[in-house]
Amino acid sequence: MTPSGRGRRGTPLPSAHARSWWADEEGCRYEQGRPEYPDGVVDLLGDRLALAGGTRVLDVAAGTGKLTRLLTRTPAAVTAVEPMPGMRRELRRRAPRATVVAGRAEMLPFAGDRFEAVTVAQAFHWFDVPKASRELRRVLRPGGRLALVTNRRRLTQPWLRELWAVVGRYERLAPRPPSSRTWRADLEAAGDFAGFERHRLPNLQRFGSLEEFDARFLSISFVILLAESDRQALLRDLHAVVAGVDPLVVPLLTEIEVATRRG
């Protein structure tokens, strides 16, 4: 990083947001460990965002492309923007049909009124919400739509509650990168989007190996910042929770919210 806060070619770098995934190895771990989205997301977004031929859709903070690659199944022209080099490397590999661009939600490298739709998956809590909201509105055409996609936990069994309780205990040990726990209310308060509608789809994360299970938790932002001894202790405690759980499947609920640009 340069003292000016810009990359080698002048690309604005993220502030403290989500820098845990800067390295290539962290992008690989994120791709291996994080859950996918259910196939129903494609049909739902295709319908609610009108993703037809000629539609331009922007996937912001695209990560390794877990949503981007679903968007490329539609006839729309997909652009993905992501600030982390480690994430972008995987994104280009995993979503070759998308145009991949370096950039931040708070300073998007696009002209105004360029896109008919914008998506954000599992990332809004890292944004400076008022700035990002203004930018998303700016790049959307009048009447354009914003879709937020989030995988939420479902604590349907005692071992699942214990699993996340263990994670919570270790979270207190780490210098957690700043994020917004009130991002959803802050977005609505910003006033750039209206008519939020909510859809929910059941989802499952199936772990084929203990290595995949470990990657899920080692890819969490605060876990990356833990001392190595604490990371290993976290894994031992998590392994104790899931000992005897077979098959190792974590239930999730994928929530999709869709809103329309004001004005």
C-alpha positions, 0 to 999 in steps of 0.5 A: 500500500502506498502512503497516499492510499492508492494502488500502483495504478491509482486505484483507490484502496479500501480503508480498513474494510475487509482487508483480511482477504488481501492475499491470494491464499485468503481468496482461495480459502474463501472460495473453498470454505464459504457457502454457495447460493441456491439455484433458485436465486438465479430465477428470482433475480432474473425475474425481479431484476429483469435480467434480459439480453442487453440488461447491464448488471453490476455485482459490487464487492463480488468476492470470489464470484459466488453470486457473479457466476450465477448472474452470468447464467442469465442473458444479462451483461455482468460486470463485477467490482471487487477491491481485494486482489486475492478475491479478484484473482479467484473471481476472474477464474471462477466467473470468466464471462463477467467483466472484472474491475477493481474498485470499492462500493464507495467510489465506483469506477463507472459513469452515472446511469450506466446499469439497470441493476446492481447486486451486493451479496454478503458484503454491505456490512463492510461499506460506509453505508451512506457513501455506498448508497449514493454511489449505487444510486448514481450508477443505476439508471432511473428505475434501476433495481438493487438486490441484496443477497445474504446467507443467514444462520439457522440454529435448528439443532443444539450443535449448531448453536454451540458451533456459533457460540464457540466462534463468538468466544474467539471473536472477542480475542481478535482486533476485528476489522470495523464493520456495520451491524446496523447497515440495513437500517442505515441503508433505508435511512439513506433514502436512495432506494425504496420499496424493499421487498424480501424473499427467502430461500432454504439453503444448505452448506454440505462439507465434503471434508474436514478441510472444507469445514476448516476453510469455512471458519479460517476465512472469517475476517477476524479469524485471519487476524487471530494469533496462530495458536488461537486459530488452532485452538478455535479449530480444535474446539469446533472439531469437538462440536461436530465430532460424530455429526455425519453428514456434516451439513449446516442449514442456512436461509438465503435472504434476497431483498430488492429495492428500486432507485428513488428518482 
